[in-house]
């Protein structure tokens, strides 16, 4: 059950008073980029940290202070300011969550607590009118609406594009850190809501989540947003590869960082770029999980016409990977959450091939085998293999099988570590590691017989070698 928290979050202690005094100077020099102005901003961030984070009985900053910290993150010109404001905002959100679960005194269930007076980096229509949202949007460095969020994604997509490779600078890193922070806010808002939703099936809790409101905005081009997200997650992988001389993401990527690239940027980019990829994966997973929750609510008649209709993210990702096959390899390399990765791979296969059938134990009827093992069995027949190669492509099939196999290994080890290395248990015999590894080898043998000139990348070789090694240990 949701309840409001009436705690006053806007009171400061002695350190907060110092911060308020410095804030007055910041208001007068919001656009200045002088050393004195930057020193004032650093002092302001340090005062907020001393007042709200250091003491156990600290107080949250006022909404105006929080907005000023966020403004420094958005408009900061130095890496020091950007990093300090980014870290402070995350620390404040951990210390003073806006949405959290609380033990109920009357029952064993958890209550959802929403601090509605808390400051938010988004202005999405929750309790605000159009004029207030427009004023906030126009204010330099202030909170973002859905269109401003999409503009941020578009900027990152441009940075991740090869044509912008040599233009990486402090502003680019600032945009990456801003995106990471916003994803953290979206995640912290929706995870507690989803926990209560799973118990109560109260769709209103997720309907009011920041993520759902953001995606449902008429100002947002949803499919365009997803395409930009895929460009970012794949492009950053390639840029990181060029800076670190690591060819794991793209064996054919040849661009190198310019000699004119800022040293601090070059040093910071690998970590910040990797964390941005992680944040992007997190955002995609949050949206796909929200799609599933909405589908459950819709099946139970809990949604209304006001909830609108949105194409499931998984379908859009599949379409993009299908029609732009150049995205497939970097996407699979970066996207490493095994459950969703395997689901994407299987859905990719089933777009082109018919699902094989298996007989259930409790019935003589046959049902579709939608597992990864079922996909592997499609390659046991030479005629079937030829048809799949024609529809999907030999290179793409290798990538899908190699990444799918490794994702399946991770899932088996997480779900049943003892059974993952033994097929002696009846409950896991159909999808045991041994059978999957055997079918993996058979699938690649079939591909080799069908296309004798088939080239195999190092990543695919590693997956096949892993399967062969596991089989040899069990023989």
C-alpha positions as MATLAB code, in Angstrom:
seq = 'XXXXXXXXXXXXXXXXXXXXXXXXXXXXXXXXXXXXXXXXXXXXXXXXXXXXXXXXXXXXXXXXXXXXXXXXXXXXXXXXXXXXXXXXXXXXXXXXXXXXXXXXXXXXXXXXXXXXXXXXXXXXXXXXXXXXXXXXXXXXXXXXXXXXXXXXXXXXXXXXXXXXXXXXXXXXXXXXXXXXXXXXXXXXXXXXXXXXXXXXXXXXXXXXXXXXXXXXXXXXXXXXXXXXXXXXXXXXXXXXXXXXXXXXXXXXXXXXXXXXXXXXXXXXXXXXXXXXXXXXXXXXXXXXXXXXXXXXXXXXXXXXXXXXXXXXXXXXXXXXXXXXXXXXXXXXXXXXXXXXXXXXXXXXXXXXXXXXXXXXXXXXXXXXXXXXXXXXXXXXXXXXXXXXXXXXXXXXXXXXXXXXXXXXXXXXXXXXXXXXXXXXXXXXXXXXXXXXXXXXXXXXXXXXXXXXXXXXXXXXXXXXXXXXXXXXXXX';
ca = [
       0.000    0.000    0.000;
       1.339    3.436   -0.907;
       1.547    6.163    1.708;
       3.046    9.648    1.704;
       5.993   10.551    3.881;
       5.400   13.866    5.641;
       8.975   14.213    6.824;
      10.316   17.678    6.169;
      13.238   17.149    3.837;
      14.123   20.806    3.400;
      15.786   21.782    6.670;
      19.495   22.383    7.036;
      21.961   22.401    9.918;
      25.039   24.568   10.379;
      26.738   23.168    7.291;
      23.539   23.776    5.357;
      23.625   27.427    6.413;
      27.079   27.764    4.917;
      25.800   26.155    1.742;
      22.916   28.636    1.590;
      25.343   31.552    1.833;
      27.448   30.140   -1.002;
      24.298   29.438   -3.010;
      23.556   33.165   -3.022;
      26.866   33.751   -4.804;
      26.189   30.925   -7.233;
      22.832   32.425   -8.208;
      24.623   35.619   -9.188;
      27.319   33.820  -11.197;
      25.466   30.894  -12.707;
      26.973   31.421  -16.176;
      30.467   32.526  -15.117;
      33.371   30.234  -15.923;
      36.066   31.869  -13.830;
      38.357   30.231  -11.289;
      36.685   32.166   -8.467;
      33.228   31.000   -9.590;
      34.450   27.407   -9.827;
      36.010   27.662   -6.365;
      32.626   28.824   -5.034;
      30.939   25.841   -6.663;
      33.441   23.408   -5.146;
      32.956   25.016   -1.731;
      29.189   24.722   -2.158;
      29.403   21.002   -2.977;
      31.732   20.411   -0.027;
      29.344   22.254    2.303;
      26.392   20.143    1.138;
      28.443   16.986    1.656;
      29.482   18.101    5.157;
      25.919   18.976    6.149;
      23.960   16.110    4.598;
      26.284   13.125    4.162;
      29.033   13.215    6.805;
      26.967   13.443   10.039;
      24.730   10.477   10.928;
      21.977   12.933   11.882;
      22.422   15.122    8.820;
      19.556   16.771    6.984;
      18.750   16.619    3.288;
      19.486   19.794    1.340;
      16.660   22.074    0.304;
      15.155   21.559   -3.127;
      16.865   24.749   -4.305;
      20.230   23.385   -3.183;
      19.620   20.056   -4.885;
      18.714   21.835   -8.084;
      21.906   23.888   -7.842;
      23.988   20.713   -7.532;
      22.175   19.272  -10.547;
      22.799   22.502  -12.437;
      26.525   22.141  -11.797;
      26.398   18.616  -13.219;
      24.606   19.824  -16.358;
      26.582   23.014  -16.961;
      29.942   22.344  -15.317;
      32.931   23.084  -17.541;
      35.611   21.274  -15.531;
      35.886   17.528  -15.014;
      36.433   18.118  -11.303;
      33.102   19.938  -10.909;
      31.198   17.446  -13.027;
      32.552   14.422  -11.149;
      32.037   16.019   -7.726;
      28.406   16.979   -8.434;
      27.679   13.554   -9.962;
      29.050   11.735   -6.911;
      27.251   14.058   -4.491;
      23.867   13.620   -6.179;
      24.193    9.830   -6.035;
      25.245    9.946   -2.381;
      22.263   12.158   -1.532;
      19.848    9.814   -3.299;
      21.213    6.820   -1.392;
      21.000    8.659    1.924;
      17.588   10.245    1.320;
      15.614    8.036   -1.119;
      12.506    9.485   -2.712;
      10.778    6.097   -2.954;
      11.446    3.195   -0.612;
       9.893    0.221    1.170;
       8.974    0.410    4.834;
       7.886   -2.286    7.277;
       4.215   -2.003    8.084;
       3.292   -2.020   11.748;
      -0.031   -3.693   11.052;
       1.075   -6.477    8.727;
       4.068   -8.437    7.515;
       3.915   -6.770    4.094;
       6.024   -3.824    3.037;
       4.521   -0.421    2.390;
       5.619    1.827   -0.442;
       6.697    5.227    0.825;
       6.789    8.067   -1.706;
       8.283   11.381   -0.551;
       6.277   13.582   -2.857;
       7.864   16.867   -1.757;
      11.354   15.642   -2.629;
      13.312   17.310   -5.422;
      13.412   15.485   -8.760;
      15.651   15.979  -11.803;
      12.592   15.369  -14.003;
       9.520   17.522  -14.617;
       7.085   15.071  -16.167;
       3.661   16.276  -15.117;
       3.484   14.624  -11.691;
       1.670   17.274   -9.709;
       2.680   20.168  -11.995;
       0.786   22.125  -14.593;
       1.860   22.941  -18.144;
       3.098   26.456  -17.308;
       5.272   25.163  -14.467;
       6.761   22.448  -16.689;
       7.451   24.964  -19.461;
       9.133   27.385  -17.033;
      11.301   24.616  -15.593;
      12.268   23.435  -19.065;
      13.354   26.919  -20.156;
      15.429   27.516  -17.034;
      19.087   26.926  -17.871;
      20.421   23.793  -16.240;
      17.168   23.045  -14.424;
      15.156   19.834  -14.356;
      14.422   17.928  -17.568;
      11.199   17.030  -19.291;
      10.813   14.117  -21.711;
      11.953   16.090  -24.767;
      15.083   17.308  -22.956;
      15.829   13.705  -21.936;
      15.565   12.608  -25.564;
      17.849   15.482  -26.618;
      20.426   14.199  -24.131;
      20.151   10.713  -25.664;
      20.532   12.192  -29.149;
      23.660   14.088  -28.070;
      25.155   10.880  -26.706;
      24.254    9.045  -29.918;
      26.101   11.734  -31.897;
      29.127   11.370  -29.611;
      29.069    7.597  -30.041;
      28.936    7.940  -33.821;
      32.186    7.469  -35.702;
      31.972   10.926  -37.251;
      32.076   12.511  -33.799;
      34.866   10.287  -32.538;
      37.534   13.012  -32.573;
      35.229   15.561  -30.880;
      35.156   13.921  -27.465;
      35.630   16.496  -24.720;
      34.665   17.332  -21.145;
      31.119   18.172  -22.247;
      30.763   14.693  -23.747;
      31.840   13.055  -20.478;
      29.465   15.354  -18.600;
      26.577   14.171  -20.764;
      27.505   10.548  -20.041;
      27.586   11.169  -16.289;
      24.301   13.079  -16.459;
      22.707   10.137  -18.252;
      24.084    7.682  -15.679;
      22.609    9.750  -12.852;
      19.187   10.004  -14.497;
      19.075    6.224  -15.015;
      19.951    5.754  -11.334;
      17.000    7.992  -10.446;
      14.632    6.046  -12.713;
      15.816    2.730  -11.258;
      15.528    3.863   -7.634;
      11.980    5.027   -8.338;
      10.647    1.938  -10.098;
      12.272   -0.986   -8.247;
      10.410   -0.473   -4.937;
       7.189    0.122   -6.858;
       7.646   -3.101   -8.789;
       8.278   -5.081   -5.589;
       4.913   -3.998   -4.185;
       3.224   -4.449   -7.578;
       4.336   -8.094   -7.702;
       2.565   -8.670   -4.375;
      -0.536   -6.525   -4.844;
      -0.986   -6.234   -8.653;
      -1.730   -2.552   -8.051;
      -0.925   -1.234  -11.520;
      -1.324    2.379  -10.356;
       2.024    2.105   -8.570;
       3.854    1.463  -11.847;
       1.605    3.757  -13.860;
       2.864    6.657  -11.700;
       6.525    5.650  -11.932;
       8.896    8.176  -13.481;
       9.883    5.728  -16.204;
       6.316    5.000  -17.274;
       5.381    8.684  -17.296;
       8.541    9.524  -19.224;
       7.937    6.879  -21.902;
       4.264    7.799  -22.172;
       4.930   11.457  -22.927;
       3.630   12.739  -26.250;
       6.808   14.805  -26.570;
       8.898   11.649  -26.794;
       9.596    9.816  -30.045;
       9.793    6.396  -28.414;
      11.092    4.359  -31.342;
      13.599    7.070  -32.177;
      14.751    7.014  -28.558;
      15.334    3.251  -28.710;
      17.331    3.556  -31.945;
      19.511    6.210  -30.343;
      19.999    3.992  -27.282;
      21.234    1.143  -29.483;
      23.574    3.528  -31.311;
      25.022    4.614  -27.984;
      25.517    1.161  -26.508;
      27.206   -0.093  -29.689;
      29.160    3.068  -30.510;
      30.639    3.525  -27.047;
      31.856   -0.056  -27.149;
      33.820    0.733  -30.302;
      35.187    4.023  -28.963;
      36.380    2.313  -25.791;
      38.054   -0.306  -27.968;
      39.967    2.378  -29.861;
      41.137    4.171  -26.714;
      42.184    1.002  -24.914;
      43.510   -0.913  -27.963;
      41.092   -3.671  -26.957;
      39.594   -5.392  -30.002;
      37.014   -7.362  -28.056;
      34.143   -5.087  -29.068;
      34.996   -4.759  -32.727;
      37.694   -6.658  -34.533;
      37.327   -4.390  -37.555;
      37.250   -1.029  -35.787;
      40.273    1.003  -36.939;
      39.701    4.571  -35.659;
      42.154    5.857  -33.095;
      41.962    8.768  -30.636;
      43.289   12.050  -31.967;
      46.515   13.559  -30.706;
      44.424   16.639  -29.962;
      42.199   14.721  -27.552;
      42.369   16.073  -23.983;
      44.541   13.897  -21.758;
      42.018   13.937  -18.888;
      39.273   12.907  -21.306;
      41.379   10.071  -22.710;
      42.135    8.788  -19.205;
      38.541    9.074  -17.956;
      36.703    7.845  -21.043;
      37.230    4.056  -20.691;
      35.649    3.946  -17.215;
      32.955    6.545  -17.859;
      32.165    5.002  -21.239;
      31.882    1.526  -19.726;
      29.608    2.798  -16.952;
      27.475    4.563  -19.557;
      27.083    1.268  -21.419;
      26.080   -0.385  -18.133;
      23.569    2.398  -17.469;
      22.134    2.018  -20.965;
      21.740   -1.730  -20.474;
      20.069   -1.027  -17.141;
      17.622    1.385  -18.805;
      16.738   -1.130  -21.523;
      16.142   -3.873  -18.940;
      13.974   -1.578  -16.803;
      11.820   -0.795  -19.855;
      11.489   -4.467  -20.842;
      10.516   -5.404  -17.287;
       7.974   -2.570  -17.266;
       6.565   -3.931  -20.540;
       6.081   -7.338  -18.916;
       4.398   -5.815  -15.859;
       2.077   -3.796  -18.082;
       1.220   -6.891  -20.099;
       0.299   -8.746  -16.890;
      -1.862   -5.839  -15.769;
      -3.515   -5.636  -19.173;
      -4.328   -9.363  -19.144;
      -6.041   -8.899  -15.785;
      -8.018   -5.895  -17.013;
      -6.176   -3.457  -14.747;
      -5.123   -0.988  -17.442;
      -7.282    1.701  -19.034;
      -7.305    3.580  -22.306;
      -5.328    6.339  -20.574;
      -2.365    3.960  -20.273;
      -1.964    4.095  -24.020;
      -0.338    1.527  -26.301;
       3.423    1.225  -26.595;
       5.325   -1.258  -28.755;
       7.265   -3.615  -26.454;
      10.928   -2.689  -26.383;
      12.019   -6.237  -27.163;
      10.202   -6.091  -30.504;
      11.874   -2.807  -31.436;
      15.325   -4.143  -30.511;
      14.742   -7.235  -32.637;
      13.654   -5.117  -35.600;
      16.733   -2.895  -35.303;
      19.137   -5.826  -34.979;
      17.439   -7.548  -37.901;
      17.515   -4.640  -40.346;
      20.862   -3.210  -39.223;
      23.020   -6.296  -38.843;
      26.067   -4.148  -38.162;
      24.633   -3.542  -34.680;
      24.380   -7.236  -33.831;
      27.982   -7.958  -32.862;
      28.644   -4.878  -30.666;
      25.211   -5.142  -29.069;
      25.692   -8.786  -28.069;
      29.200   -8.003  -26.821;
      28.036   -5.163  -24.558;
      24.631   -6.464  -23.457;
      25.634   -9.117  -20.916;
      22.596   -9.726  -18.684;
      22.157  -13.456  -19.410;
      18.385  -13.810  -19.027;
      17.421  -10.962  -21.329;
      20.329  -11.601  -23.679;
      19.242  -15.197  -24.210;
      15.636  -14.098  -24.689;
      16.680  -11.590  -27.375;
      18.777  -14.246  -29.150;
      15.963  -16.809  -29.098;
      13.401  -14.311  -30.349;
      15.816  -13.408  -33.150;
      15.967  -17.066  -34.201;
      12.213  -17.583  -33.996;
      11.648  -14.628  -36.341;
      13.180  -16.735  -39.107;
      12.758  -20.403  -38.216;
       9.941  -22.603  -36.942;
      10.228  -23.758  -33.354;
      10.950  -27.487  -33.027;
       8.469  -29.629  -31.107;
       9.049  -31.846  -28.092;
       6.819  -34.361  -26.334;
       5.934  -33.488  -22.744;
       6.239  -36.056  -19.962;
       2.639  -35.711  -18.838;
       1.116  -35.903  -22.272;
       1.604  -37.445  -25.690;
       1.060  -34.011  -27.229;
       3.900  -32.081  -28.817;
       4.698  -28.482  -27.824;
       7.112  -25.904  -29.228;
      10.629  -26.179  -27.796;
      11.434  -22.502  -27.212;
      14.680  -23.161  -25.326;
      18.212  -22.540  -26.560;
      18.594  -26.290  -26.884;
      15.591  -26.220  -29.205;
      17.328  -23.601  -31.346;
      20.452  -25.763  -31.548;
      18.408  -28.745  -32.729;
      17.312  -26.741  -35.752;
      20.861  -27.119  -37.092;
      21.055  -30.906  -36.798;
      19.526  -31.328  -40.263;
      21.559  -30.251  -43.305;
      18.558  -29.034  -45.281;
      17.298  -27.005  -42.337;
      20.764  -25.522  -41.790;
      20.941  -24.343  -45.415;
      17.581  -22.629  -45.087;
      18.557  -20.862  -41.856;
      21.866  -19.662  -43.345;
      19.961  -18.230  -46.305;
      17.510  -16.391  -44.071;
      19.854  -15.145  -41.318;
      23.451  -15.311  -42.619;
      26.370  -17.481  -41.592;
      28.203  -14.764  -39.614;
      25.092  -13.741  -37.703;
      24.250  -17.371  -36.856;
      27.706  -17.901  -35.371;
      27.373  -14.800  -33.190;
      23.914  -15.750  -31.986;
      24.936  -19.319  -31.132;
      28.167  -18.310  -29.385;
      26.584  -15.584  -27.264;
      23.507  -17.710  -26.614;
      25.641  -20.624  -25.427;
      27.582  -18.474  -22.972;
      24.379  -16.852  -21.694;
      22.850  -20.309  -21.202;
      25.925  -21.425  -19.228;
      25.560  -18.460  -16.902;
      21.850  -19.087  -16.366;
      22.398  -22.777  -15.627;
      25.142  -22.004  -13.139;
      22.963  -19.377  -11.417;
      19.773  -21.437  -11.314;
      21.149  -24.858  -10.379;
      24.934  -24.894   -9.947;
      25.053  -28.567   -9.017;
      22.882  -29.716  -11.916;
      24.681  -27.387  -14.347;
      27.639  -29.766  -14.440;
      25.673  -32.996  -14.367;
      22.819  -34.408  -16.392;
      21.949  -37.034  -13.796;
      18.892  -35.156  -12.519;
      15.683  -35.869  -14.421;
      14.397  -32.309  -13.904;
      17.193  -30.743  -15.936;
      17.940  -33.561  -18.411;
      16.286  -31.814  -21.376;
      18.422  -28.690  -21.011;
      21.478  -30.065  -19.219;
      24.840  -28.567  -19.916;
      26.066  -31.805  -21.462;
      23.244  -32.035  -23.992;
      23.476  -28.353  -24.852;
      27.234  -28.591  -25.342;
      26.825  -31.668  -27.536;
      24.209  -29.934  -29.697;
      26.390  -26.814  -29.840;
      29.249  -28.838  -31.362;
      26.841  -30.595  -33.723;
      25.373  -27.260  -34.853;
      28.797  -25.894  -35.787;
      29.739  -29.140  -37.526;
      26.570  -28.786  -39.576;
      27.425  -25.175  -40.401;
      30.929  -26.243  -41.466;
      29.599  -29.015  -43.716;
      27.155  -26.577  -45.305;
      29.723  -23.809  -45.807;
      33.249  -25.193  -46.010;
      34.702  -21.686  -46.391;
      33.107  -20.467  -43.173;
      35.347  -18.091  -41.188;
      35.147  -18.238  -37.396;
      35.949  -15.258  -35.164;
      38.015  -15.595  -31.990;
      34.941  -15.131  -29.783;
      33.049  -17.906  -31.569;
      36.103  -20.193  -31.401;
      36.218  -19.612  -27.650;
      32.574  -20.658  -27.249;
      33.040  -23.817  -29.332;
      36.228  -24.660  -27.435;
      34.367  -24.251  -24.143;
      31.669  -26.663  -25.304;
      34.242  -29.216  -26.449;
      36.176  -28.919  -23.195;
      33.068  -29.475  -21.071;
      32.116  -32.501  -23.159;
      35.575  -34.011  -22.837;
      35.423  -33.678  -19.051;
      32.116  -35.580  -18.959;
      33.172  -38.364  -21.316;
];
